[in-house]
Amino acid sequence: MNKRIVSLFTFGLVLIIIGAITKLFNWSQATIVIALGLTFESFAIILFTWNRLKK
């Protein structure tokens, strides 16, 4: 796997974890952080499948 894809995937995962933890403390922007994490995860999946289809 490409390092950029792994980096996007792990950054998205970290954002989701941080958002879930801050959701427990009723932080008002926790949903935005989770949504950003899901966006990075989706972007990593799209890049991964695009690279697979190109090969």
N, C-alpha and C positions, 0 to 999 in steps of 0.2 A: 504494500500500500504506500501511497505517496505521503511524504511527511506533512504536506499541507492538509491533506484530508484527515490525518490522525490528529493534527493540531486543532482543526476546526471541530472535530468530534469531541475531543477531550475538553475544549473550551466550552462547548455547548453543554456537555455533561456537568462541568463545574458550575455553570450558571444555573442549571436546573437544580442541582443540589443546594446551592446558596439560596435560590428562590424558595425551595421547599422548607429550608430551615427558617428563613425569615418569615415565611407564611405562618409558622407556628407562633411567632412573636407579634403577629398582626401588623406587620410593616405594610404600608399602603402601596408601595411599589413592587411588592413581591411578585405579583402577577405579571408585571412587565418584564421582570428578570427571567421568570420561567418562560415567557413567550420568546424572549431573545435567545434563550438556550435552545428552545425547540426550533427556532429559525436557523441557528447555526448547525444543529443536528440535521435538519432537512437539507441544508446546503451541502453538508458533507456527504450525505447519502446521494444527492443528485450528482455531485462531482465523481463519487465512486462509481456509480452506474454509468456515467458518461465515459469515464476512462475504460471501463470494462467493455462497453459497446464499441469504442473506437478500436480496440484490439481485436 
